[in-house]
Amino acid sequence: MRTRAPAANGPPRNAVIEEQDLQREERFEDELIMHLERDQFVAETSRPVPPAQLSARTRVGLWALRVWVVLAGLMVIYTFISQLH
């Protein structure tokens, strides 16, 4: 019987090069940010992010979660106040 040597399963060479390029770009951007003045840094990092596009089902779930949190908070407050007397 003949056995085969396992093939190398490492990432392709192009992927490694692209990752190194991305890391180099991130380091360059980090260095630029480090040299900004405080007001420039705040202006650069306080850009608004557009709201996420959520499905109707997800929105209903999030609203249900909000309602549940408010009700649970009211129950905790009621229990605390009722135990004071």
C-alpha positions as a LaTeX table, in Angstrom:
\begin{tabular}{lrrr}
\hline
Residue & $x$ (\AA) & $y$ (\AA) & $z$ (\AA) \\
\hline
Met1 & 0.00 & 0.00 & 0.00 \\
Arg2 & 1.13 & 3.46 & $-0.80$ \\
Thr3 & 0.51 & 6.38 & 1.52 \\
Arg4 & 0.44 & 9.94 & 0.40 \\
Ala5 & 2.04 & 12.76 & 2.26 \\
Pro6 & $-0.50$ & 15.31 & 3.50 \\
Ala7 & $-0.80$ & 18.38 & 1.33 \\
Ala8 & 0.15 & 21.73 & 2.81 \\
Asn9 & $-3.08$ & 23.40 & 3.94 \\
Gly10 & $-1.62$ & 26.83 & 4.65 \\
Pro11 & $-3.15$ & 30.01 & 3.29 \\
Pro12 & $-2.31$ & 30.93 & $-0.28$ \\
Arg13 & 0.64 & 33.25 & $-0.66$ \\
Asn14 & $-1.56$ & 36.03 & $-2.11$ \\
Ala15 & $-3.78$ & 36.01 & 1.00 \\
Val16 & $-0.78$ & 36.44 & 3.28 \\
Ile17 & 0.54 & 39.33 & 1.20 \\
Glu18 & $-2.87$ & 41.04 & 1.20 \\
Glu19 & $-3.17$ & 40.65 & 4.95 \\
Gln20 & 0.29 & 42.15 & 5.45 \\
Asp21 & $-0.66$ & 45.06 & 3.19 \\
Leu22 & $-3.83$ & 45.65 & 5.23 \\
Gln23 & $-1.87$ & 45.58 & 8.47 \\
Arg24 & 0.65 & 48.02 & 7.03 \\
Glu25 & $-2.19$ & 50.37 & 5.99 \\
Glu26 & $-3.81$ & 50.12 & 9.42 \\
Arg27 & $-0.52$ & 50.94 & 11.13 \\
Phe28 & $-0.07$ & 53.92 & 8.82 \\
Glu29 & $-3.59$ & 55.18 & 9.65 \\
Asp30 & $-2.96$ & 54.64 & 13.37 \\
Glu31 & 0.24 & 56.66 & 13.15 \\
Leu32 & $-1.62$ & 59.48 & 11.40 \\
Ile33 & $-4.30$ & 59.50 & 14.08 \\
Met34 & $-1.67$ & 59.57 & 16.84 \\
His35 & $-0.32$ & 62.86 & 15.50 \\
Leu36 & $-3.66$ & 64.63 & 15.32 \\
Glu37 & $-4.57$ & 67.32 & 17.78 \\
Arg38 & $-7.40$ & 66.52 & 20.17 \\
Asp39 & $-10.09$ & 68.48 & 18.30 \\
Gln40 & $-8.98$ & 66.95 & 14.99 \\
Phe41 & $-9.14$ & 63.48 & 16.54 \\
Val42 & $-12.64$ & 64.09 & 17.91 \\
Ala43 & $-13.84$ & 65.42 & 14.56 \\
Glu44 & $-12.36$ & 62.42 & 12.74 \\
Thr45 & $-13.82$ & 59.80 & 15.09 \\
Ser46 & $-17.26$ & 61.36 & 15.63 \\
Arg47 & $-18.67$ & 60.82 & 12.16 \\
Pro48 & $-22.26$ & 59.57 & 12.30 \\
Val49 & $-22.87$ & 55.99 & 11.25 \\
Pro50 & $-25.94$ & 55.32 & 9.09 \\
Pro51 & $-28.64$ & 53.23 & 10.78 \\
Ala52 & $-28.62$ & 49.53 & 10.05 \\
Gln53 & $-31.20$ & 48.20 & 7.63 \\
Leu54 & $-33.24$ & 45.77 & 9.73 \\
Ser55 & $-36.08$ & 43.52 & 8.68 \\
Ala56 & $-39.56$ & 44.05 & 10.10 \\
Arg57 & $-39.22$ & 40.87 & 12.14 \\
Thr58 & $-36.00$ & 42.13 & 13.75 \\
Arg59 & $-37.56$ & 45.51 & 14.56 \\
Val60 & $-40.53$ & 43.85 & 16.24 \\
Gly61 & $-38.15$ & 41.67 & 18.26 \\
Leu62 & $-36.13$ & 44.67 & 19.39 \\
Trp63 & $-39.27$ & 46.57 & 20.41 \\
Ala64 & $-40.49$ & 43.53 & 22.35 \\
Leu65 & $-37.14$ & 43.42 & 24.12 \\
Arg66 & $-37.40$ & 47.12 & 25.00 \\
Val67 & $-40.89$ & 46.63 & 26.43 \\
Trp68 & $-39.73$ & 43.61 & 28.44 \\
Val69 & $-36.79$ & 45.56 & 29.91 \\
Val70 & $-39.09$ & 48.42 & 30.97 \\
Leu71 & $-41.57$ & 46.00 & 32.55 \\
Ala72 & $-38.81$ & 44.11 & 34.37 \\
Gly73 & $-37.42$ & 47.42 & 35.65 \\
Leu74 & $-40.84$ & 48.46 & 36.91 \\
Met75 & $-41.24$ & 45.10 & 38.68 \\
Val76 & $-37.85$ & 45.54 & 40.39 \\
Ile77 & $-38.75$ & 49.07 & 41.50 \\
Tyr78 & $-42.18$ & 47.94 & 42.76 \\
Thr79 & $-40.65$ & 45.03 & 44.69 \\
Phe80 & $-38.01$ & 47.30 & 46.24 \\
Ile81 & $-40.58$ & 49.89 & 47.31 \\
Ser82 & $-42.99$ & 47.29 & 48.66 \\
Gln83 & $-40.22$ & 45.76 & 50.80 \\
Leu84 & $-39.46$ & 49.13 & 52.40 \\
His85 & $-42.78$ & 49.19 & 54.27 \\
\hline
\end{tabular}
